[in-house]
Amino acid sequence: MKNFVSRLKEDLEKLKHNSSYVAEREQSLFGSTELENILTELWLSEEEGNLCIPIKKEWESLLKSKPEGLILETKGKEKLLYFEKTFKAKKALEEKLKERLAFVSKTKLDEDRISAFLEKSEGKPDAIHLKEGQKDAIFATIRNPFQIISGGPGTGKTTVVAYILAILKELGMLPEGDRIALAAPTGRAAQRLTESIRENLNKINSAKDDFLRGQTIHSLLAYKHYLGGFYYNKDRYLPHDLIIVDEVSMVDLKLMRSLLEALPNPKQKPIRLILIGDPNQLPSVDKGAVLGDFLSVLEEKGKFISKLTESNRQKVGKNGETSKIIELADFILKNESADLKKNVSIGNDLKKTNEIGESVSYPSEVVWFQSKNGSSNQSRDEILLQVWKQYLFPQVKRISEWKIKNHTEIKEKSLYDKFSLELKKFRCLTTFRSGYWGVEGIQEKLASLAQLELRSQTKNISDSIYKKHLAERLYYSGLPLLITENDRNRKLFNGDIGLVMKLGEELRAVFPIDNELYHFALDTLPKHEAAYVLTVHKSQGSEYDTVFFYLPDRLDTDPNEKANRLLNRHILYTGLTRAKEQVILAGNTASWDFGIKNTTERLTGFQI
């Protein structure tokens, strides 16, 4: 709270010094408790990702004097208040979007040739069979130089993009490799985009596509410290003819503005811009709701959007009915806090299980883990002990049994496939990052369980789980690692997950990069941590067979505190839909109820 107060005072001082009013008027305005309250509320709202706040009736007389640094805008019947800097950024993004929409020269298509290409591709062994919605998206995106492809997890968004690239090549319309950019907000998301498109292209036409390599949006725009900004900007345009951006829900106002400003005016040089994302996933860390705003204004125009609705990730349920994962995700999206006529409760609607494990047959695709005495709310340590015993340690033992005699065997495709399957088998997710209930506290407990386990094993088993202490940390074969700092030279990015493995007689860190396995000395890795449990934020874009979703106790503070606001519909939806086959919920049932009712729609006032 002290940090907030000091920062707020600094902001107020900046506003005072920037004011063009005469000293007497400035003093009366900024001495106003009411104005300070307004600024505080607006500042707090921005901290939560909003761009503005609705004007209260009691503020109107004060705001008529037009205090320096604040901007009023009307949207429909609503009056909204912004900090001037935020307002200018929003207006700049609105103008850039309007500029892109104003000049749309649709490409004339040889539709028969495209249809023949799709038919031929779908006739191949192990072919990708497209849904009608995906085919419609392919045609629409090739016609239009600007298109948004939206859809939930597993709806085949990157499959559509791979087909677009293949068809453009077939038609002789695909730019040279250095004129194509694949980008995403994070290094890991860019890597996943690369892998997904390459995998799909290989199924479509078996063509070599090493020229396609994803990068972060910051890397694409070439951030330069000596410039204090991006090398590519409104004065120096990006040298690309086709730009594809994935995970746009994670892109904030400032970054999207920078990207669009770095594109030439479409009247001067038309380029293809394809944006991909799921508006229902967690929004950007910084302020704004770019993807949702774009979709909202473009839906009114009835074009520039391709919505994919059929999921390929979660199959039908165990008895042929709709998967409970899909059913519950749909409920979360449709559930409006203002009209809670029905709620999915742990007690009445979700199946229970009192045992977990790789060999357990669950009664539903979504279950709540309760203790054998029937209690749904178990302690954190009780839950973690079972997760360690039934999922994590069996995985450690299994990986420890892999026999890799030398470093050359790491390049074998069969090992890469086995490695990839192992990483996707199971992941534990939670909402908070720090504290006893967060990732840090949970990892600490799991680390202590690991040390006890390795100490208690017989010599033979302990030897097979090769271990090593380094810089007061315990590494052992089978330990999953999460990179937390980018290392561009080694192509290791924040969010990458790998495994500690024994190669010959040495313990190494192994990561999948560009569809191959690479190994690194443990003491040369960039910043990293154990990856037994991730925040839902870190898991965005990933897919696992089984997700263990731990819902911690709400913090014993004001329910409006930031940590508690992380328990919301978006985070439940995102965590739930990381799972392909099974979701195991555990923790505090009250957290589920709180999250279902908690909406976090951001107020931006975006309009074109």
C-alpha positions, 0 to 999 in steps of 0.5 A: 500500500505504501508503494501505491501511495508514493507512486500516486503522489508522484503521478499527481506531482507530474500532472501538476507540473505539466499543467498549463493553468495559472498557479492559483487555479492549479493549486485549487484543483490539485489540492482538491480531495475529490480530484485526488479520489478521481485520479486514484480510482482511474489509476487503480482501474488502469492497474487492472487492465482497464483504459478508462472509468465511467464518470460519476454524477458527482464528478461532473462539475469538477471535470467541467474545468477540464483538469490537465492530463485527463480526457473525457469521451462519450461512447453511446450514452456512456461518458468515460474518463481517461488519462491523456496518454492512455487516450492518445494510445487508444485513439492511435490504435483506432485510427490504425485499424480504420486505416487498414479496413478502409483499403481492402482490395479483395483477391480474386480466387481460382476457387476450383483450384483451391477446392481441388488442392484441399480435396487432394490434401485430405485424401492423403494418409494421416491427412488433416480433415477440415471442418466446414468452418475451417474451409470457410476461414481459408477462403475468406483469409486468402480473399482479404489482406486483413483477417482475424481467425478466432476460436477456442482451444483445439478449433484448428486455428493454426491448421487453417494458417498452414493451409493458407500458406500451402495454398498461397504457395500453390497459387504462386502468391506466397512471398519469399521466406524473408518476407514472411513473419510469424510472431507471438507475444512470448518466445514460447508462444512463437515457438509453439506457432512455428512447431504447429505450422511446420507439423501441419505443413508437413502433413499437407504437402511434406514440403521443407519449411525451415524458412518459417521461424516464429519470433516475439513481436518485440523481436519482430519490431526490433527493440533497441535500448539505444533508441528507447523503442522499436527500430521498426515504427511509424517512420521505418516500416517492417519489410514484410509482405505477410505477417501472422500473429498468434495468441493476440489475446495476450497483446496489450494496447501499447504493443498492438499500436506499435505493431500497426504503426510499423506497417505501411499504409495499405494504399501505398503497399498492401500486405497480408496481416493475419491475427489469431487468438481466443478472446475468452482466454486470459487478457494481456498482462498490461492494459487493454483488451485488443482482441476482444475490442477488434472482434467487437467492432468488426462483428458489427461490420460482418466481415474481417472475422473467421470464427472457428467453433468446433473443437478437435482437442476434447473428443466426445465423452466416455459414453459418446456424449459431449465431453464434460470439458467442453460442456463446462467450458461453454457454461463458464463462457455463457455464465453472466454474473448479473444473471446467475440463475444456475451455477455448476456446484462442486457438490451437485454437478461435478463427479467426485473421486477419492483417488488419483493416478495414471491408472485410475479410471475416472467417472467423468472428464472433469472430477473433483478430488476429495479425501477418502473420508468424503471431505471436498476441501483437503489441505494443500499438503494432503493434495500435493502428497497425492499428486507427488505419489500418484503422478509426479514421482511415477513420471520421474521414475519412468524418465530415469529408466530411459537409457541414452548412451551418448549425446548423439542418441538425443537426435533420434526421432523416436526419442523426440516423440517419446519426450514430447508425449511425456511433456504433454501427459500431465501438468499441475496448474494453479492461479497465484504465482507467489505465497503459500498458495501459489506456485512458489509455495507449492514448488517448495513443498514438492521439492521437499517431497522429492528430497525425502523420496530420493533419500528414502529409496533403496540404493538401486532405485536411487542410483537409477534416478541420477541426482546432482546438487548444484548451487544449493539446488537439487537436480535429478533425472526426470525433473521438469524445468521451466525457463524464466528468462530468454536466451536467444543464442540458445533459442531458449525462451521464457515459458519453455519446458524441458527435462533433466535427463542422464546422457551417458554418465552426465546429467543434462537439461534437454529441451525441444527446439525446432522439432529436435532435442537439444541438451545443455549443461545445467550450470549454463542455463538461463534463469529457470525453476522446477515446472511441476506446477505452472500458473494458468497464465504460463500454460496459455497455448499449451495442451496436456492429456491430464490437467490437475487444476489446484484452486487455492484458498482465497486470500484472507484480505479484501475480496477486491485485492488483485490476487483474489481477482485472479480467481475469475471466469477467464482463468477457470476457462483457460485452465480447464481447456488446457486439458485434452482428456481429463481435468482433476479439480482440487483445493477449496470449493469456495474458490470455484464458486467465487471464480465462476461468479467473478467477471473481469471484463475490461473497460476500454471505450474502443470504437471506430 
